[in-house]
Each structure stands twice: as structure tokens, then as C-alpha cells.
Amino acid sequence: MLLRFQVSNHRSILDPVELSMIAVDDDRPATRGFERLSERVLTTSGIYGPNASGKSNVLDALYWLSYAVATSLLGGGDSMPRDPHRFGKGSEKPSTFDMDCIVEGIRHGYQLEVDDSAVLYESLCSYPEQRRRMLFEREGDEVHFRRGLSGAGGTRELLTPTTLVLSAATRVGDPAIEVVGRAISRIAEINSHGFNRGRRSSPFLFLARSSNTYSMFEDAGSREEQVFEDMTRGEAAMELLRLADPGIKDFDIVELKDHATGATGEQLLFVHHDGDRPVNFWPKEESAGTRMLFSLLGPALDALKYGQVLLFDEADASLHPRLSARLVELFQDPRSNPRGAQLILATHDTSLLSVLNRDEVWFTEKWSDGATRLVALAEFGGDQVRRSLNLERAYLQGRFGAIPEADHVDVLRALGLAGEAS
């Protein structure tokens, strides 16, 4: 589970911003506890703010780190595919990534600092007895491993200036490091288009690390594979899909043949009923909301099954607020989320403030220098954030900032109607 994540000099983020998943109100079932951790951990978090304020960039930074850990061995080349802040001296400064997480019940800390050409600093430590134990530390070309780690020699052979030690050590298979590398690399992201974005401008080879929802239906065994105590993946997918369209009664798999090439393949159909007569629909014929939910089901159910982190950008696009709320509640409920999966959303959907607790809400604002600032709702003092406060109403009233400021006259002027209004 993610405990905290800090990033600097990534896209609109210049100075360090930190997202914390440590609970402030820890006396509720939605939080998770660990034997060696005094605090309890959140399973959901929502980031709000005006358009272009940097909400997506907070998620993008975390996904960048995950993607780099997963693929830096495959990239090669003489440059780091980072995306620094483009104003001021951002391009001259290094980018830093710093996270704490719980892996197999033990807290770990991972730090990375890069510039355009190389890894400048990298380290991984663990706290098996609540005391810091360095597993490896890298400064430039020098790497020091904790004595006794089995994969140190093989890791050094794989390193280049742009290869992460964590990537190489995970490949070599040192048990103490591999579990952390795999946990970080399995962070999944989905956006309003229903796909993992990958690194569009990156020379890293794109790898789809989040399962495709189609496989849940196309694989005949999916009906037998359990994700919850009393429900298989296929059954869970159908139940959730019916939240978007109760008219979907079943699914069917048909074999199609390409007459030009002779190749054959399977295609998923959704079954509706016209009285007693089944009527099949291609997925592309379903509503935008149904397609969006369908694309989300695979990553969401995989995250719940394996206890992964899922980043959901533009969570309000095409998805009904009720469906978004049900998704959040799936991650908050220990019955549907027994392994501590986490959902982090960037959204404009203020209705979710009725299901998110005050310590699960964050705001982004962009300063005059074009840099993003990230603020926790829990940092606001006094009665502004008491538990009984209607967070949605307070947010829309501007009590926490982070809302668009558009003067009526400015809007009319932009439309060329200011003269008529006067």
C-alpha cells in the first residue's frame, strides 16, 4: 500500500508536492492498519481543482515512476525520458521522486533523482523492525548494496546511466528487493479513454500492465476465477456492468473470420432481451458510460484482487456519479477490498465528496509562475473541515479555493458578446 508520494519538477509540478495516504480520522473501517505501523492507511483519495491546475500531473508523476521501474531495462539510449517543468529553470534542475509504501507488511522507502541524461541518485530502504535498513544506495555510477544481498553482482552488470537499480535488481531476482520493484511497477493507470496511457513521449517500450477487461470474458476460465469470496471475476464484472445498463443480461463470445486474410478471432457481444428474444450488441454499440465502465472493470477488479494501486484520471468523464461513488465504495469496503487495494482519482465530480472523508480530499491550484500546488483538505483548520460539514457545498462555495474563477463579463468578452451585454 502507498503511504506517501512526493515529486518535484515533473510537468506543471516544480517545487515538491506530497500526496499522503495516512489517515487523519483513523477510527473507521475504510482505513487499514499494519502491525509495524502506528498510523492507519487510506484506500481512496480524490484530487480536485480547476482545469489545467495539475490534477492529472500528480497521477502522471506516480505512474511515471511505476513505468520507469517496470521498463527502464528495455529503454536503452543515452537520455532519461523525463518531463520537467518548462518554465523558469525547470529544464536545468533534476526531477525527484520519493515514496513510502507497505510491501508484505513492511514499510519501504524509495527515492529517485534524475536529469535528462542519467540517474543521479537512487536508494531503497526498509523498516523491518521500525528501524531504517538501507538495501542499496546509488550516487551516479557508484552503487552500494547491503551486505548479504544475493543479486548485487548481477545487478551491477545490467546497469547503465539510465537504468534504475530497482529495475535491474528486480530482474536479477534478489528477494528483498524484487517484491518492492514488482509492487511499484504494478501501479496501474486508466483515463477517460479507458486505457493505460503509457509514456507517449518515452523511448521506453510500452507495456500494458493492467489487464484488459475483455480477457475476463474471453477466457472461459474467467467464470470460475474468484475475485470476491462468493463471486468470480466474470460474475463480478457482469454485476458491475449492469450498474451502467441493467438491460445487459449476459454476454456471448462469437468467432469472426477476416475474409481478406483468413484469420479468425473471438469477439465479445452483450446480450439484451426483447421479451424472450435475445438481442446481441457489439461493445461499440453500447453507451459511452457503459463502455467507460467496461474499460475500467479489468484494472479495478485486478487491483482489488491483488491489492494494487489504481490511478483513475478524469474519473467524471462519461461515468455517472452513482457509478463513480460505487467504485469508490468498493475500495473503501474491507469486504470487497480485503487486500488493501488503493484508488486515487483526479476528478471534477463534486458528488464524490459525499463518499470521500475529509482526509481523502486534495486540491490543486496553479500559481502565477505556472507551478502546481497540492494541498490536503485536512490542512484547513477549525470548523471548515469538521466531519459533519457538507464538503460538496463548501467546495462549490469556494471555501477551500481550487475552483475555476471565470468572471461573467470575461466570458462574454471571450465570446465576442461583451458589447451586446453592455
C-alpha positions, 0 to 999 in steps of 0.5 A: 500500500502507498503511504506517501508520494512526493515529486518535484519538477515533473510537468506543471509540478516544480517545487515538491508536492506530497500526496499522503495516504495516512489517515487523519480520522483513523477510527473507521473501517475504510482505513487499514492498519499494519502491525509495524505501523502506528498510523492507519492507511487510506484506500481512496483519495480524490484530487480536485481543482480547476482545469489545467491546475495539475490534477492529472500531473500528480497521477502522471508523476506516480505512474511515471515512476511505476513505468520507469521501474517496470521498463527502464531495462528495455529503454536503452539510449543515452537520455532519461525520458523525463518531463520537467517543468518548462518554465523558469529553470525547470529544464536545468534542475533534476526531477525527484521522486520519493515514496513510502509504501507497505510491501508484505507488511513492511514499510519501504522507502524509495527515492529517485533523482534524475536529469535528462541524461542519467540517474543521479541518485537512487536508494531503497530502504526498509523498516523491518523492525521500525528501524531504517535498513538501507538495501542499496544506495546509488550516487551516479555510477557508484552503487552500494548494496547491503551486505548479504544481498544475493543479486548485487553482482548481477545487478551491477552488470545490467546497469547503465546511466539510465537504468534504475537499480530497482529495475535491474535488481528486480530482474536479477531476482534478489528477494528483498528487493524484487517484491518492492520493484514488482509492487511499484511497477504494478501501479496501474493507470486508466483515463477517460479513454479507458486505457493505460496511457503509457509514456507517449513521449518515452523511448521506453517500450510500452507495456500494458500492465493492467489487464484488459477487461475483455480477457475476463470474458474471453477466457472461459476460465474467467467464470470460475476465477474468484475475485470476491469470496462468493463471486468470480471475476466474470460474475463480478464484472457482469454485476458491475456492468449492469450498474451502467445498463441493467438491460445487459443480461449476459454476454456471448463470445462469437468467432469472426473470420477476416475474409481478406486474410483468413484469420479468425478471432473471438469477439465479445457481444452483450446480450439484451432481451426483447421479451424472450428474444435475445438481442446481441450488441457489439461493445461499440454499440453500447453507451459511452458510460457503459463502455467507460465502465467496461474499460475500467472493470479489468484494472479495478477488479485486478487491483482489488484482487491483488491489492494494487494501486489504481490511478483513475484520471478524469474519473467524471468523464462519461461515468455517472456519479452513482457509478463513480461513488460505487467504485469508490465504495468498493475500495473503501469496503474491507469486504470487497477490498480485503487486500488493501487495494488503493484508488486515487482519482483526479476528478471534477465530480463534486458528488464524490465528496459525499463518499470521500472523508475529509482526509481523502480530499486534495486540491490543486491550484496553479500559481502565477509562475505556472507551478502546481500546488497540492494541498490536503483538505485536512490542512484547513483548520477549525470548523471548515473541515469538521466531519459533519460539514457538507464538503460538496457545498463548501467546495462549490462555495469556494471555501477551500479555493481550487475552483475555476474563477471565470468572471461573467463579463470575461466570458462574454468578452471571450465570446465576442458578446461583451458589447451586446451585454453592455 
